[in-house]
C-alpha cells in the first residue's frame, strides 16, 4: 500500500512539472505569436521556436511553483507517507540544481536562433492606427517590407485638427512589444496580471544569472527552493483544508517576496552585517540563512504536530462505549 502511495506522489510530481511546462510554454507561444501578428494577416497557431523559448522562460517559475501544487495534492491525499514526500522534495531540489544549468545551454541556443529567424513584420495597409502617445491617428496607404510607411496623419492635439501626408517614414509606433497597435489593444494583459508576471520574470532572470556564475553562488541562490518546500510541511497544520490552503499560499508569497526584496535592496542596508564568506555577497548569505531557517522551522513544526497527534488519545464520539 505504501509503495503504491509512493508511486502516486512521484507520478503527481512528474505530471505537475510536465503540465506546468507545457501550459506555460503554450501560453508564452500564443502571446508571442500575437506580438508579431498584424491586422489582416493569417494567425499562425503554432511555432516550435516560440514554444522552446517558452520552456526556457517558464522553467524556473514552474519549478518554484511545484511544491505549492504538491502541497495541494497532499491535502487531498493524506495517505502518502512522509518519507516519500521527503524523497520527492530532495529529487526536486536536485532537479533544480543540476537540470536548470544543463538545460540552460541547450535552450539558449534555440532561443537565440529563434530571435535571429524573426524577420521584421510589416504592417498591413488600409487600417487606422493610433500612435503610442495617443496624439496621432495614422492611416497607412502603403507599407514596405522594412516598415517604411506612407499615408495620412491626423494630429489630435490641434483643436481644429491638422491633416497631413507622410511617406517613407517609420513612426515610433513600430518601436513596441507588439508589431501592430491594433493587436495590442485587443490582447494586452491586464495590469495586475502583467505585474505578477513581471515579478516571475525577474525571478527567471535572477535564476539564469546566478546559474551562470560560480557553483557556490548558484547553490546559495537555490536555497530559495528549500524555503519553497516548507509549504509541504505545513499542509496539515489545521483540521480545515481551506485554512491549510491559505497558510500554504501565505508561506509561498512570504518566501518569494522576502527573497525578492532582500536581494533587490540597497547594499547600504547590509554593510553592518559581518561577511563570513568573502567570496559570497552579504545579501546572498543572509538570504541563504533565512531560507534554511524557514525550511527547518516548517519541518520542526510538522514534526511536533505529528508527535502530538500520535500521543494524544482518540476523541470519543456520542454513542461510543466510555
Beta strands, then each sheet from edge to edge (+ up, - down):
strand 1: 128-130
strand 2: 136-143
strand 3: 149-155
strand 4: 162-169
sheet 1: 1+ 2- 3+ 4-
end
